[in-house]
Amino acid sequence: MLNLTQTTGYAILALGFLHECGGRLVLAKDITRCTRIPLPYLSKILYALTRTGLIVGKRGYQGGFALSRPADEISLCDVIEAVEGEDWLPHCPLGIVGCSKQPLCPIHDFWIVQRARIQKELLSITLADMSAYVSEKFLSNIDGCYASDDSGAIPGKKILSKRKTHRFTKKSPRKQSKKA
């Protein structure tokens, strides 16, 4: 049985959350708070996703992360390759080094067919498909972490907390009260 890593699972969860945010830039700390992915781990994942072009990141004031293209154009295979590397699917299911050399292992022909089948299936599943599952299973139970677009809240969902802005205003002098 092929199992994907926890890193891939976290990447799908984070990307699903970004998809739910409707293109808004979201801080890593907000992604962490809402997905419960540890921030140091999330930072490494976001770096890999940015480096491979699946998300965009903006530093500084009003910065954050967002998907670089629509979720229906990002395949599950794209996500896996971004965080695991291009050779994420083993050439030999038994882990034998040099398996593809002569003489061939008895499972070699079977694995070549299955490997191609797995890749084809993962290319056909999009982040939009996964996002619906992620939103329902993982994000629906987390209070205060529903995303919205700039025009208002998604019906029935809470809005992410707004960032605090600092305004410099002239303070009026304090009035001193006289005690009689």
ZIFENHU-V988573 format. One line per field, one symbol per residue. ss: DSSP state (h for helix, s for strand, l for the rest). phi: phi as a letter, one per 40 degrees, with the letter a starting at -180 (. if undefined). psi: psi as a letter, one per 30 degrees, with the letter a starting at -180 (. if undefined). A space follows every 10 residues. Layout:
BEGIN
ss: ???
phi: ???
psi: ???
END
This chain:
BEGIN
ss: lllllhhhhh hhhhhhhhhh lllllslhhh hhhhhlllhh hhhhhhhhhh hlllssssll lllsssslll hhhlshhhhh hhhhllllll llllllllll lllllllhhh hhhhhhhhhh hhhhlshhhh hhhhhhhhhl lllllllssl lsslllllll llllllllll llllllllll
phi: .cbcccdcdc cccccccccc cggccbcdcc ccccbgcddc ccdccccccc dcgcbbbbcg dfcibaccad ccbbcccdcc cccbgccccc cbccgccgcc cccccccdcd cdcccccccc cccccbcccc cccccccbcc cbcgbccacc ciccdgbccc ccccbcbcbc cccccccccc
psi: kkklleeeee eeeeeeeeef fhfkkkkeee eeeffgkkee eeeeeeeeee efgflkkkla khaaklkflk ffgjleeeee eefflfhfjk fkffgkkgef lkkkkffeee eeeeeeeeee efffkleeee eeeeeeeeff gjkggkllaf falkkgklkk kkkkkkkjlk kkkkkkkkk.
END
